[in-house]
Amino acid sequence: MGDPLDPGILLESARRAMKIAVEPDRFGVRSVELHDGQIELIFNWNEYPDPLGVRFDLPDNTAHRSWAEWAPATVEE
C-alpha cells in the first residue's frame, strides 16, 4: 500500500490548478467539489451554452490506480 493522501489537500490543489488559463479557449470553473470519493468539476467552455462536468477518481494513497497512472511526484503536480 502506498503513502496516504489527504482528500482536502488534493481538493485544494485541484482548485488551484483549475485557475490556470487555457488559452485561447475560455474555461470557466463553476465548482470543484468532493463527491463519493471523486473530485467533481463543473465548468463553462467557450461558447457552449450549458455547464459541463466531469468526475475523477480521488486517490486515497499513492498506490491508487489514478495516482499511479498520472505518476505525479507531489500533490501540487
ChimeraX commands (.cxc) that place a marker at each C-alpha (Angstrom):
marker #1 position 0.00,0.00,0.00 radius 0.5
marker #1 position 1.25,3.46,-0.86 radius 0.5
marker #1 position 1.54,6.60,1.23 radius 0.5
marker #1 position -1.78,8.13,2.36 radius 0.5
marker #1 position -3.12,11.22,0.57 radius 0.5
marker #1 position -5.29,13.86,2.27 radius 0.5
marker #1 position -8.53,14.47,0.30 radius 0.5
marker #1 position -8.72,18.09,1.50 radius 0.5
marker #1 position -5.22,18.85,0.23 radius 0.5
marker #1 position -5.98,17.15,-3.10 radius 0.5
marker #1 position -9.18,19.20,-3.43 radius 0.5
marker #1 position -7.38,22.49,-2.77 radius 0.5
marker #1 position -4.65,21.54,-5.25 radius 0.5
marker #1 position -7.28,20.76,-7.88 radius 0.5
marker #1 position -8.99,24.11,-7.25 radius 0.5
marker #1 position -5.67,25.96,-7.71 radius 0.5
marker #1 position -4.90,24.00,-10.90 radius 0.5
marker #1 position -8.30,24.83,-12.38 radius 0.5
marker #1 position -7.48,28.55,-12.19 radius 0.5
marker #1 position -4.64,28.18,-14.71 radius 0.5
marker #1 position -5.54,29.86,-18.01 radius 0.5
marker #1 position -6.18,27.61,-21.00 radius 0.5
marker #1 position -5.51,30.00,-23.89 radius 0.5
marker #1 position -7.01,30.53,-26.39 radius 0.5
marker #1 position -10.02,28.66,-25.00 radius 0.5
marker #1 position -12.31,30.21,-22.40 radius 0.5
marker #1 position -12.56,27.83,-19.49 radius 0.5
marker #1 position -14.61,28.99,-16.51 radius 0.5
marker #1 position -14.76,26.87,-13.39 radius 0.5
marker #1 position -18.12,26.84,-11.64 radius 0.5
marker #1 position -17.16,24.42,-8.87 radius 0.5
marker #1 position -14.64,21.81,-7.78 radius 0.5
marker #1 position -16.05,19.58,-5.02 radius 0.5
marker #1 position -15.67,16.15,-3.45 radius 0.5
marker #1 position -18.47,13.64,-4.13 radius 0.5
marker #1 position -18.45,9.94,-3.24 radius 0.5
marker #1 position -14.67,9.54,-3.43 radius 0.5
marker #1 position -14.36,11.60,-6.60 radius 0.5
marker #1 position -13.47,15.18,-7.49 radius 0.5
marker #1 position -16.32,16.75,-9.45 radius 0.5
marker #1 position -15.50,19.63,-11.80 radius 0.5
marker #1 position -18.35,21.77,-13.21 radius 0.5
marker #1 position -17.24,24.30,-15.83 radius 0.5
marker #1 position -18.15,26.50,-18.78 radius 0.5
marker #1 position -16.30,26.02,-22.07 radius 0.5
marker #1 position -16.04,28.66,-24.79 radius 0.5
marker #1 position -19.47,29.49,-26.25 radius 0.5
marker #1 position -21.16,26.22,-25.24 radius 0.5
marker #1 position -24.39,27.39,-23.54 radius 0.5
marker #1 position -24.71,24.77,-20.78 radius 0.5
marker #1 position -22.36,23.89,-17.94 radius 0.5
marker #1 position -20.25,20.78,-18.44 radius 0.5
marker #1 position -18.97,18.40,-15.79 radius 0.5
marker #1 position -16.59,15.55,-15.17 radius 0.5
marker #1 position -15.66,13.40,-12.17 radius 0.5
marker #1 position -12.22,11.99,-11.45 radius 0.5
marker #1 position -11.34,9.22,-9.02 radius 0.5
marker #1 position -9.85,10.68,-5.86 radius 0.5
marker #1 position -6.83,8.62,-4.80 radius 0.5
marker #1 position -6.58,7.85,-1.09 radius 0.5
marker #1 position -2.96,6.75,-1.35 radius 0.5
marker #1 position -0.06,6.81,-3.80 radius 0.5
marker #1 position -0.74,3.20,-4.86 radius 0.5
marker #1 position -4.24,4.14,-6.14 radius 0.5
marker #1 position -4.62,3.45,-9.89 radius 0.5
marker #1 position -5.42,7.09,-10.77 radius 0.5
marker #1 position -2.34,8.35,-8.89 radius 0.5
marker #1 position -0.12,5.70,-10.47 radius 0.5
marker #1 position -1.50,6.44,-13.97 radius 0.5
marker #1 position -0.57,10.13,-13.81 radius 0.5
marker #1 position 2.56,9.44,-11.69 radius 0.5
marker #1 position 2.89,12.87,-10.03 radius 0.5
marker #1 position 5.85,13.46,-7.74 radius 0.5
marker #1 position 3.85,15.81,-5.47 radius 0.5
marker #1 position 0.21,16.67,-4.73 radius 0.5
marker #1 position 0.64,20.02,-6.48 radius 0.5
marker #1 position 1.89,18.34,-9.63 radius 0.5
marker link #1:1,2 radius 0.2
marker link #1:2,3 radius 0.2
marker link #1:3,4 radius 0.2
marker link #1:4,5 radius 0.2
marker link #1:5,6 radius 0.2
marker link #1:6,7 radius 0.2
marker link #1:7,8 radius 0.2
marker link #1:8,9 radius 0.2
marker link #1:9,10 radius 0.2
marker link #1:10,11 radius 0.2
marker link #1:11,12 radius 0.2
marker link #1:12,13 radius 0.2
marker link #1:13,14 radius 0.2
marker link #1:14,15 radius 0.2
marker link #1:15,16 radius 0.2
marker link #1:16,17 radius 0.2
marker link #1:17,18 radius 0.2
marker link #1:18,19 radius 0.2
marker link #1:19,20 radius 0.2
marker link #1:20,21 radius 0.2
marker link #1:21,22 radius 0.2
marker link #1:22,23 radius 0.2
marker link #1:23,24 radius 0.2
marker link #1:24,25 radius 0.2
marker link #1:25,26 radius 0.2
marker link #1:26,27 radius 0.2
marker link #1:27,28 radius 0.2
marker link #1:28,29 radius 0.2
marker link #1:29,30 radius 0.2
marker link #1:30,31 radius 0.2
marker link #1:31,32 radius 0.2
marker link #1:32,33 radius 0.2
marker link #1:33,34 radius 0.2
marker link #1:34,35 radius 0.2
marker link #1:35,36 radius 0.2
marker link #1:36,37 radius 0.2
marker link #1:37,38 radius 0.2
marker link #1:38,39 radius 0.2
marker link #1:39,40 radius 0.2
marker link #1:40,41 radius 0.2
marker link #1:41,42 radius 0.2
marker link #1:42,43 radius 0.2
marker link #1:43,44 radius 0.2
marker link #1:44,45 radius 0.2
marker link #1:45,46 radius 0.2
marker link #1:46,47 radius 0.2
marker link #1:47,48 radius 0.2
marker link #1:48,49 radius 0.2
marker link #1:49,50 radius 0.2
marker link #1:50,51 radius 0.2
marker link #1:51,52 radius 0.2
marker link #1:52,53 radius 0.2
marker link #1:53,54 radius 0.2
marker link #1:54,55 radius 0.2
marker link #1:55,56 radius 0.2
marker link #1:56,57 radius 0.2
marker link #1:57,58 radius 0.2
marker link #1:58,59 radius 0.2
marker link #1:59,60 radius 0.2
marker link #1:60,61 radius 0.2
marker link #1:61,62 radius 0.2
marker link #1:62,63 radius 0.2
marker link #1:63,64 radius 0.2
marker link #1:64,65 radius 0.2
marker link #1:65,66 radius 0.2
marker link #1:66,67 radius 0.2
marker link #1:67,68 radius 0.2
marker link #1:68,69 radius 0.2
marker link #1:69,70 radius 0.2
marker link #1:70,71 radius 0.2
marker link #1:71,72 radius 0.2
marker link #1:72,73 radius 0.2
marker link #1:73,74 radius 0.2
marker link #1:74,75 radius 0.2
marker link #1:75,76 radius 0.2
marker link #1:76,77 radius 0.2
view
